[in-house]
């Protein structure tokens, strides 16, 4: 098949349209991750990705002579996707690394250089395949650069993706591509482990300014409630403030079950069903217990599965689960073998931009559905 495709991505709509929220709760040193995915209703699947799989990044037609980055996955991982295998929005690997992508207006991806390019969503898969720590994720910037998708050239100033990354030790980072380079917030520069659809700096300035006496002074609850009431839910600054406020109040001894608390935060910042882009799924990742819990717009019953229950050997079939399936409770045994038809279902239903709700071209769909066949199991 002719290599004529570049990449795809979706959370690059203007902030008032695309409105994901991600946060990290510190549960006595054991991180719990929460994510709302807000977009149009499209086919979506949870995908179990295997270790020991050799991969080469999707090539870019605009850079036919560019190097291609290749790797062999070191960690099994589970991802949430609307664009098929190898192009996830979020996920966690068996080492406890969590990566989540969200829309951000004003992204400036790096210009061409000697580093090989990689798609903004495949970057998520690369990190989950290869690393266990936030430091490793940040350091990987020297080995690759995220490349803006071909078909977004006409609106590349309008938006792109930024990321919230966390590991099993509780380290966390926001990662943004601004001015053509990577901008990271970690440690004391990340006082609230939350990310929505504004830059972290802008979100932080919304909460308050540094006073020099030990940290940021968040806005008062009363001011928060006033701002939240006057601003639509899709306003990312309001969602950031609401989630930051709730995270700050969490106490592992008195706040009740951490998974319930995380779902309550997600409920407080989710988009209504009748909004332009409602919340399609709400997911809570319990890293220490290796459990993922979620519910979706079309099925509000909580479903759960355990990472430890999966065979991550690449000698076994990749497994997938329809996010909107009519299920409840433990769904570990409801995963089915991946097929190309499942990829086609997602890709044919995918919406790549809010302006005219554009679909992928047929040639792009066929190419991306065939891409997983280029990956090779190295185990015997």
Buried (B, 14 or more C-beta within 10 A) or exposed (E): EEEEBBBBBBBBBBBBBBBBBBBBBBBEEBBBBBBBBBBBBBBBBBBBBBBBBBBBBBBBEEBEEBEBBEBBBBBBBBBBBBBBBBBBBBBBBBBBBBBBBBBBBBBBBBEEEEBBBBBBBBBBBBBBBBBBBBEBBBEBBEEBBBBBBBBBEEBBEBBBBBBBBBBBBBBBBBBBBBEEEBBBBBEEEBBBBBBBBBBBBEBBBBBBEEEEEEEBEBBEEEEBBEBBEEBEBBBBBBBBBBBBBBBEEBEBEEBEEBBEBBBEBBEBBBBEEEBBBBBBBBBBBBBBBBBBBBBBBBBEEBBBBBBEEBEBEBEBBBBBBBBBBEBEEEBBEBBEEBEBEBBBBBBBBBBBBBEEEEBBEEEBBBBBBEBBEEBEBEEE
